[in-house]
Amino acid sequence: MNEDDENERRGGGMSADTPVWVFAYANNQWALGEDIPEDPNQSGFTRSMEVANGRTLTILDRDGTVFSRIWCIFELFLTLIGTKDGKVEEETKDGLWAVCTAHTHNYKYPYDGREEERKAIGIISGGSTSDYGGSDFITARETSFPFELIKKSLSIQVESAQSSVESDRVHILNSIVGHPLNQIDNTPLTTHNKYAELNDNLRGNFASSAASLQGAAKEGGEWWKGMIEALSKGSVRDKMEFDFEADGPWGGLTAMQATELVAHLPPTIDVLTIYNAEYGIEFMRALIERVNKSQNMKAIYIVQTSLGGEEEGQEVGLRLAEILSCTTTIEVIVLPAGLIGVKNVEEWGNALMENKTVTTCEYDGELGDENVDQLKTKTKDRKPELEIGK
Protein backbone atom coordinates (compact mmCIF):
# COMPACT_ATOMS: atom_id res chain seq x y z
CA MET A 1 0.00 0.00 0.00
CA ASN A 2 1.31 3.46 -0.86
CA GLU A 3 2.01 5.78 2.05
CA ASP A 4 1.39 8.94 0.02
CA ASP A 5 1.18 10.37 -3.50
CA GLU A 6 4.97 10.55 -3.78
CA ASN A 7 5.24 6.83 -3.04
CA GLU A 8 2.68 6.23 -5.77
CA ARG A 9 4.66 8.34 -8.24
CA ARG A 10 7.83 6.36 -7.55
CA GLY A 11 6.14 2.98 -7.99
CA GLY A 12 5.60 2.16 -4.30
CA GLY A 13 2.95 -0.44 -3.65
CA MET A 14 3.77 -2.45 -6.77
CA SER A 15 2.93 -6.13 -6.57
CA ALA A 16 3.18 -9.21 -8.76
CA ASP A 17 -0.15 -8.15 -10.30
CA THR A 18 0.91 -4.59 -11.20
CA PRO A 19 0.69 -4.17 -15.00
CA VAL A 20 3.83 -3.14 -16.86
CA TRP A 21 3.59 -2.08 -20.52
CA VAL A 22 6.46 -3.48 -22.63
CA PHE A 23 6.53 -2.38 -26.27
CA ALA A 24 8.06 -5.59 -27.60
CA TYR A 25 5.24 -7.65 -26.13
CA ALA A 26 2.30 -5.22 -26.03
CA ASN A 27 2.36 -4.33 -29.73
CA ASN A 28 1.64 -6.83 -32.48
CA GLN A 29 4.99 -7.05 -34.23
CA TRP A 30 3.22 -8.31 -37.39
CA ALA A 31 0.84 -5.34 -37.53
CA LEU A 32 2.81 -2.44 -36.11
CA GLY A 33 0.95 0.05 -38.31
CA GLU A 34 -2.06 -0.33 -36.02
CA ASP A 35 -0.06 0.95 -33.04
CA ILE A 36 2.35 3.27 -34.86
CA PRO A 37 0.35 5.77 -36.92
CA GLU A 38 1.87 8.67 -38.81
CA ASP A 39 1.49 10.93 -35.77
CA PRO A 40 3.68 9.58 -32.90
CA ASN A 41 1.44 11.39 -30.39
CA GLN A 42 -1.37 8.98 -31.31
CA SER A 43 0.79 5.88 -30.99
CA GLY A 44 0.52 3.04 -28.52
CA PHE A 45 3.62 4.50 -26.86
CA THR A 46 1.86 7.74 -26.06
CA ARG A 47 -1.38 6.11 -24.91
CA SER A 48 0.48 3.82 -22.53
CA MET A 49 2.56 6.72 -21.17
CA GLU A 50 -0.62 8.62 -20.37
CA VAL A 51 -1.97 5.64 -18.41
CA ALA A 52 1.35 5.32 -16.57
CA ASN A 53 1.44 9.07 -15.74
CA GLY A 54 4.75 9.42 -17.52
CA ARG A 55 6.62 6.86 -15.40
CA THR A 56 9.22 5.00 -17.44
CA LEU A 57 11.61 2.19 -16.54
CA THR A 58 14.57 1.84 -18.90
CA ILE A 59 16.64 -1.35 -18.84
CA LEU A 60 20.11 -0.60 -20.18
CA ASP A 61 22.31 -3.12 -21.93
CA ARG A 62 26.06 -2.86 -21.53
CA ASP A 63 26.35 -0.67 -24.65
CA GLY A 64 23.66 1.83 -23.63
CA THR A 65 21.84 1.20 -26.94
CA VAL A 66 18.74 3.00 -25.67
CA PHE A 67 20.54 6.33 -25.94
CA SER A 68 20.81 6.02 -29.71
CA ARG A 69 17.33 4.70 -30.64
CA ILE A 70 14.63 7.17 -31.68
CA TRP A 71 11.60 5.37 -30.18
CA CYS A 72 13.39 5.08 -26.83
CA ILE A 73 14.20 8.77 -27.04
CA PHE A 74 10.55 9.55 -27.80
CA GLU A 75 9.44 7.63 -24.70
CA LEU A 76 11.83 9.73 -22.63
CA PHE A 77 10.58 12.89 -24.30
CA LEU A 78 7.07 11.98 -23.15
CA THR A 79 8.44 11.20 -19.67
CA LEU A 80 10.52 14.30 -19.07
CA ILE A 81 8.82 16.96 -21.19
CA GLY A 82 5.33 15.61 -21.75
CA THR A 83 2.71 16.08 -24.44
CA LYS A 84 -1.01 16.69 -24.52
CA ASP A 85 -3.15 16.66 -27.65
CA GLY A 86 0.01 16.75 -29.71
CA LYS A 87 1.27 20.01 -28.18
CA VAL A 88 4.39 20.27 -26.07
CA GLU A 89 3.57 21.15 -22.48
CA GLU A 90 5.56 22.29 -19.49
CA GLU A 91 7.35 19.55 -17.56
CA THR A 92 5.10 17.94 -14.97
CA LYS A 93 5.96 16.43 -11.63
CA ASP A 94 4.34 13.16 -12.74
CA GLY A 95 7.11 12.15 -15.15
CA LEU A 96 9.67 9.83 -13.59
CA TRP A 97 12.59 8.09 -15.30
CA ALA A 98 14.12 5.05 -13.61
CA VAL A 99 17.20 3.50 -15.23
CA CYS A 100 18.30 -0.03 -14.32
CA THR A 101 20.92 -2.45 -15.56
CA ALA A 102 22.12 -5.96 -14.76
CA HIS A 103 25.21 -5.62 -12.59
CA THR A 104 26.37 -7.97 -9.84
CA HIS A 105 27.69 -5.98 -6.88
CA ASN A 106 27.75 -5.87 -3.09
CA TYR A 107 25.30 -3.43 -1.53
CA LYS A 108 26.52 -2.04 1.79
CA TYR A 109 23.92 -0.84 4.27
CA PRO A 110 24.71 2.75 5.33
CA TYR A 111 24.67 2.42 9.11
CA ASP A 112 25.52 -1.12 10.20
CA GLY A 113 27.91 -2.03 7.37
CA ARG A 114 26.11 -5.24 6.42
CA GLU A 115 26.62 -6.37 2.85
CA GLU A 116 24.46 -8.32 0.45
CA GLU A 117 24.98 -9.38 -3.12
CA ARG A 118 22.65 -7.84 -5.68
CA LYS A 119 22.25 -8.69 -9.35
CA ALA A 120 20.90 -5.36 -10.64
CA ILE A 121 21.17 -1.66 -9.87
CA GLY A 122 19.17 1.44 -10.71
CA ILE A 123 19.23 5.24 -10.75
CA ILE A 124 15.95 6.96 -9.89
CA SER A 125 15.69 10.73 -9.64
CA GLY A 126 15.07 11.55 -5.97
CA GLY A 127 15.50 7.92 -4.93
CA SER A 128 13.26 4.88 -4.77
CA THR A 129 10.62 4.17 -2.13
CA SER A 130 13.04 1.66 -0.55
CA ASP A 131 15.42 4.54 0.22
CA TYR A 132 12.87 6.13 2.59
CA GLY A 133 13.89 9.56 1.31
CA GLY A 134 17.35 9.30 2.92
CA SER A 135 20.35 10.49 0.92
CA ASP A 136 22.62 7.93 2.62
CA PHE A 137 20.39 5.10 1.36
CA ILE A 138 20.12 6.61 -2.12
CA THR A 139 23.90 6.98 -2.36
CA ALA A 140 24.55 3.47 -1.03
CA ARG A 141 22.12 1.94 -3.51
CA GLU A 142 23.32 3.86 -6.58
CA THR A 143 27.05 4.06 -5.94
CA SER A 144 27.95 0.84 -7.81
CA PHE A 145 26.14 1.80 -11.03
CA PRO A 146 28.67 1.20 -13.86
CA PHE A 147 30.33 4.51 -14.62
CA GLU A 148 31.07 3.41 -18.19
CA LEU A 149 27.30 3.42 -18.84
CA ILE A 150 26.97 6.80 -17.16
CA LYS A 151 29.64 8.18 -19.48
CA LYS A 152 27.52 7.16 -22.47
CA SER A 153 24.64 9.29 -21.16
CA LEU A 154 26.73 12.44 -21.65
CA SER A 155 26.86 11.77 -25.39
CA ILE A 156 23.07 11.63 -25.85
CA GLN A 157 22.02 13.58 -28.95
CA VAL A 158 18.33 13.40 -29.76
CA GLU A 159 18.85 14.67 -33.29
CA SER A 160 21.28 11.82 -34.08
CA ALA A 161 19.10 8.96 -32.82
CA GLN A 162 18.40 6.18 -35.31
CA SER A 163 15.42 4.04 -36.29
CA SER A 164 14.92 0.83 -38.24
CA VAL A 165 12.23 2.68 -40.18
CA GLU A 166 13.38 6.07 -41.50
CA SER A 167 9.86 7.54 -41.54
CA ASP A 168 9.58 6.87 -37.79
CA ARG A 169 12.71 8.96 -37.18
CA VAL A 170 11.36 11.78 -39.35
CA HIS A 171 7.95 11.78 -37.67
CA ILE A 172 9.33 11.67 -34.14
CA LEU A 173 11.85 14.48 -34.62
CA ASN A 174 9.16 16.66 -36.19
CA SER A 175 6.82 15.82 -33.31
CA ILE A 176 9.46 16.71 -30.71
CA VAL A 177 9.95 20.18 -32.19
CA GLY A 178 6.17 20.71 -32.23
CA HIS A 179 5.42 20.55 -35.94
CA PRO A 180 1.73 19.99 -36.79
CA LEU A 181 0.57 16.85 -38.58
CA ASN A 182 0.68 18.51 -42.03
CA GLN A 183 4.45 19.01 -41.52
CA ILE A 184 5.16 15.59 -40.02
CA ASP A 185 6.94 14.41 -43.21
CA ASN A 186 9.21 17.45 -43.46
CA THR A 187 12.94 16.86 -43.48
CA PRO A 188 13.84 17.10 -39.77
CA LEU A 189 15.72 20.16 -38.59
CA THR A 190 19.35 19.52 -37.73
CA THR A 191 19.20 21.80 -34.67
CA HIS A 192 16.34 23.06 -32.51
CA ASN A 193 15.89 24.34 -28.97
CA LYS A 194 13.62 21.37 -28.21
CA TYR A 195 16.45 18.99 -29.10
CA ALA A 196 18.71 20.90 -26.74
CA GLU A 197 16.06 20.91 -24.00
CA LEU A 198 15.57 17.15 -24.20
CA ASN A 199 19.31 16.47 -24.39
CA ASP A 200 19.81 18.58 -21.26
CA ASN A 201 16.98 16.79 -19.45
CA LEU A 202 18.31 13.33 -20.29
CA ARG A 203 21.91 14.13 -19.37
CA GLY A 204 20.86 16.10 -16.30
CA ASN A 205 18.81 13.19 -14.92
CA PHE A 206 21.90 11.01 -14.99
CA ALA A 207 24.21 13.75 -13.76
CA SER A 208 22.10 14.39 -10.65
CA SER A 209 22.73 10.89 -9.28
CA ALA A 210 25.32 10.15 -6.63
CA ALA A 211 26.91 7.46 -8.83
CA SER A 212 27.42 9.93 -11.69
CA LEU A 213 28.89 12.76 -9.65
CA GLN A 214 31.10 10.59 -7.47
CA GLY A 215 32.33 8.59 -10.46
CA ALA A 216 33.13 11.78 -12.37
CA ALA A 217 34.90 13.26 -9.34
CA LYS A 218 37.20 10.23 -9.21
CA GLU A 219 37.88 10.44 -12.94
CA GLY A 220 38.46 14.19 -12.70
CA GLY A 221 39.42 16.36 -15.65
CA GLU A 222 37.01 16.63 -18.56
CA TRP A 223 34.66 13.99 -17.17
CA TRP A 224 34.10 16.03 -14.02
CA LYS A 225 33.62 19.24 -16.00
CA GLY A 226 31.20 17.53 -18.37
CA MET A 227 29.17 16.01 -15.55
CA ILE A 228 28.67 19.20 -13.55
CA GLU A 229 27.85 21.08 -16.77
CA ALA A 230 25.15 18.47 -17.48
CA LEU A 231 23.96 18.79 -13.87
CA SER A 232 23.54 22.55 -14.19
CA LYS A 233 21.30 22.18 -17.25
CA GLY A 234 19.09 19.47 -15.78
CA SER A 235 15.55 19.87 -14.52
CA VAL A 236 15.50 17.63 -11.44
CA ARG A 237 12.73 18.88 -9.18
CA ASP A 238 13.15 16.79 -6.06
CA LYS A 239 15.40 17.39 -3.08
CA MET A 240 19.18 17.17 -3.18
CA GLU A 241 21.25 16.48 -0.09
CA PHE A 242 25.02 16.53 0.39
CA ASP A 243 26.91 15.46 3.51
CA PHE A 244 30.53 16.51 3.09
CA GLU A 245 31.76 14.92 6.33
CA ALA A 246 35.17 13.30 5.80
CA ASP A 247 33.84 9.73 6.05
CA GLY A 248 30.45 10.61 4.55
CA PRO A 249 29.19 9.95 1.01
CA TRP A 250 30.59 13.23 -0.34
CA GLY A 251 33.66 13.53 1.84
CA GLY A 252 36.00 12.47 -0.95
CA LEU A 253 35.53 15.70 -2.91
CA THR A 254 38.25 18.32 -2.84
CA ALA A 255 37.36 21.87 -1.77
CA MET A 256 37.46 22.95 -5.41
CA GLN A 257 35.20 20.10 -6.53
CA ALA A 258 32.71 20.78 -3.73
CA THR A 259 32.61 24.46 -4.69
CA GLU A 260 32.16 23.63 -8.37
CA LEU A 261 29.43 21.15 -7.48
CA VAL A 262 27.24 23.66 -5.62
CA ALA A 263 27.89 26.25 -8.34
CA HIS A 264 26.31 23.87 -10.88
CA LEU A 265 23.26 22.59 -9.01
CA PRO A 266 20.07 22.31 -11.08
CA PRO A 267 18.04 25.54 -10.82
CA THR A 268 14.85 23.49 -10.52
CA ILE A 269 15.35 21.58 -7.25
CA ASP A 270 12.77 22.01 -4.48
CA VAL A 271 14.86 21.37 -1.37
CA LEU A 272 18.61 21.67 -0.81
CA THR A 273 20.41 20.34 2.27
CA ILE A 274 24.12 20.86 2.98
CA TYR A 275 25.93 19.22 5.92
CA ASN A 276 29.51 19.53 7.19
CA ALA A 277 30.88 21.70 4.41
CA GLU A 278 34.23 22.77 5.84
CA TYR A 279 35.34 24.51 2.69
CA GLY A 280 35.35 28.16 3.70
CA ILE A 281 33.92 31.33 2.25
CA GLU A 282 34.35 30.61 -1.48
CA PHE A 283 32.16 27.54 -1.17
CA MET A 284 29.48 29.63 0.57
CA ARG A 285 29.69 32.37 -2.07
CA ALA A 286 29.17 29.83 -4.84
CA LEU A 287 26.26 28.22 -3.00
CA ILE A 288 24.49 31.52 -2.36
CA GLU A 289 24.83 32.64 -5.97
CA ARG A 290 23.31 29.35 -7.09
CA VAL A 291 20.39 29.89 -4.71
CA ASN A 292 19.89 33.21 -6.48
CA LYS A 293 19.38 31.33 -9.76
CA SER A 294 16.94 28.80 -8.34
CA GLN A 295 13.46 28.70 -9.83
CA ASN A 296 11.53 26.40 -7.50
CA MET A 297 13.47 26.19 -4.24
CA LYS A 298 11.15 25.96 -1.26
CA ALA A 299 13.61 25.11 1.50
CA ILE A 300 17.35 25.35 2.08
CA TYR A 301 19.21 23.83 5.03
CA ILE A 302 22.88 24.70 5.62
CA VAL A 303 24.12 23.16 8.87
CA GLN A 304 27.46 22.41 10.52
CA THR A 305 29.18 24.43 7.82
CA SER A 306 32.18 26.73 8.23
CA LEU A 307 32.38 30.24 6.78
CA GLY A 308 35.89 31.45 7.48
CA GLY A 309 36.28 34.79 9.30
CA GLU A 310 33.47 36.76 10.96
CA GLU A 311 33.73 39.71 8.59
CA GLU A 312 33.67 37.50 5.47
CA GLY A 313 30.74 35.54 6.85
CA GLN A 314 28.65 38.65 7.36
CA GLU A 315 29.63 40.01 3.95
CA VAL A 316 28.35 36.83 2.27
CA GLY A 317 25.36 36.83 4.61
CA LEU A 318 24.44 40.30 3.36
CA ARG A 319 24.36 38.95 -0.18
CA LEU A 320 22.02 36.14 0.92
CA ALA A 321 19.77 38.69 2.61
CA GLU A 322 19.56 40.65 -0.64
CA ILE A 323 18.57 37.49 -2.52
CA LEU A 324 16.06 36.51 0.14
CA SER A 325 14.33 39.88 -0.04
CA CYS A 326 13.38 39.15 -3.66
CA THR A 327 12.67 35.43 -3.69
CA THR A 328 9.08 34.30 -4.10
CA THR A 329 9.47 30.56 -3.53
CA ILE A 330 11.58 29.87 -0.41
CA GLU A 331 9.51 29.07 2.68
CA VAL A 332 12.08 27.57 5.07
CA ILE A 333 15.70 28.58 5.58
CA VAL A 334 18.23 27.16 8.03
CA LEU A 335 21.61 28.87 7.86
CA PRO A 336 24.90 29.17 9.75
CA ALA A 337 24.66 31.80 12.47
CA GLY A 338 27.88 33.37 11.16
CA LEU A 339 25.99 34.79 8.18
CA ILE A 340 24.24 37.26 10.50
CA GLY A 341 25.93 39.69 12.89
CA VAL A 342 26.07 43.25 14.14
CA LYS A 343 27.25 44.52 10.74
CA ASN A 344 24.27 43.23 8.79
CA VAL A 345 21.49 42.34 11.24
CA GLU A 346 19.53 45.47 10.28
CA GLU A 347 19.69 44.51 6.60
CA TRP A 348 18.56 41.00 7.48
CA GLY A 349 15.56 42.40 9.33
CA ASN A 350 14.65 44.55 6.33
CA ALA A 351 15.07 41.62 3.94
CA LEU A 352 12.81 39.37 6.00
CA MET A 353 10.17 42.09 6.03
CA GLU A 354 10.35 42.50 2.26
CA ASN A 355 10.11 38.76 1.70
CA LYS A 356 6.54 37.39 1.66
CA THR A 357 7.11 33.63 1.51
CA VAL A 358 9.54 32.60 4.27
CA THR A 359 7.73 31.38 7.39
CA THR A 360 10.65 29.72 9.20
CA CYS A 361 14.14 31.16 9.64
CA GLU A 362 16.47 29.12 11.84
CA TYR A 363 20.16 29.48 12.58
CA ASP A 364 22.82 26.86 13.31
CA GLY A 365 25.27 28.04 15.95
CA GLU A 366 25.39 31.06 18.29
CA LEU A 367 23.77 34.17 16.89
CA GLY A 368 23.73 36.20 20.08
CA ASP A 369 20.70 37.36 22.07
CA GLU A 370 20.91 40.96 20.85
CA ASN A 371 20.87 39.95 17.19
CA VAL A 372 18.00 37.52 17.76
CA ASP A 373 15.98 40.13 19.66
CA GLN A 374 16.58 42.71 16.93
CA LEU A 375 15.34 40.33 14.23
CA LYS A 376 12.27 39.34 16.23
CA THR A 377 11.42 42.94 17.03
CA LYS A 378 11.77 43.97 13.41
CA THR A 379 9.53 41.16 12.15
CA LYS A 380 6.96 40.92 14.98
CA ASP A 381 4.15 42.37 12.85
CA ARG A 382 5.18 40.61 9.64
CA LYS A 383 2.57 38.88 7.50
CA PRO A 384 2.83 35.97 7.11
CA GLU A 385 4.13 35.36 10.60
CA LEU A 386 7.80 34.43 10.82
CA GLU A 387 9.27 31.90 13.22
CA ILE A 388 12.87 32.70 14.17
CA GLY A 389 14.81 30.22 16.28
CA LYS A 390 17.73 27.91 16.68
Secondary structure, DSSP 8 states (H G I E B T S, - for coil): --SSHHHHHTTTT--TT-----HHHHS-TT-GGGTS-SSGGGSHHHHHHHHTTTEEEEEE-TT-GGGGBHHHHHHHHHHHT-EETTEE----SS-EEEEEEEEEEEEE-TTT--EEEEEEEEEETT--GGGTT-HHHHHHHHTTS-HHHHHHHTT--GGG-B-SSHHHHHHHHHHHTT--GGGTTS---S--HHHHHHHHHHHHHHHTSHHHHHHHHHH-HHHHHHHHHHHHT----SEEEEE--TTSTTTTS-HHHHHHHHHT--TT-SEEEEE-----HHHHHHHHHHHHT-SS--EEEEES---SSHHHHHHHHHHHHHHHHH-SS--EEEEEGGG--TTTHHHHHHHHHH-SS--EEEEES---HHHHHHHHHHTTT-SS--EEE-
